[in-house]
Amino acid sequence: MSFTVTDLEQLQTEHPEWQMELVEGKIIVIGPSDYESEEIGTRLSTFLNIWVMSRKLGRVTGSSAGFILPRAEGAQEDDSEKRNLRAPDVSFVRADRLKKTKRDFVELVPDLMVEIKSKSDRIKPLEEKIQLFLQLGSVVGILIDPDKLTVTVYRLNQAPVVLHNGDALTLPDLLPGWELAVSELWPPEFE
């Protein structure tokens, strides 16, 4: 059986506690993140949002914001099952692309999408998700790996750039002037 965005919306009405994605007609229920991965996502969202909000550059969302992605190449207008609904861990959409927020899933590809490796995640599916978003129009994809303390920055048709502690994450093509020390992403240890 192949599911549609409408089917997913119905399931969400029945099970609002579930976080789901629609991938090639299959509904995938996503389990909760481990605490550290979620904290890293919240830290990144906070740092991004402080910069973005004060300059009115766009919108930053977390892991529950769903994006209805463009139809696969060659899909017909009524080919609903070809629509994917995905939710990156952190997203940024430029203001000129989403002038007003919506009380629904948005039908666009975010300019920036970030995946944070959870304890149970495998790298390959995360990289594939990032590549899909880049192919559909995202400008930058980022993979944060807390196990290796790395931040890998992806751009379409370019070699990935791996950042470590001591490096700074910059996104001049999206957020000129914004800079974040990679070490700021990792949760602090309190004494």
Disulfide bonds with the S-S distance in Angstrom:
none
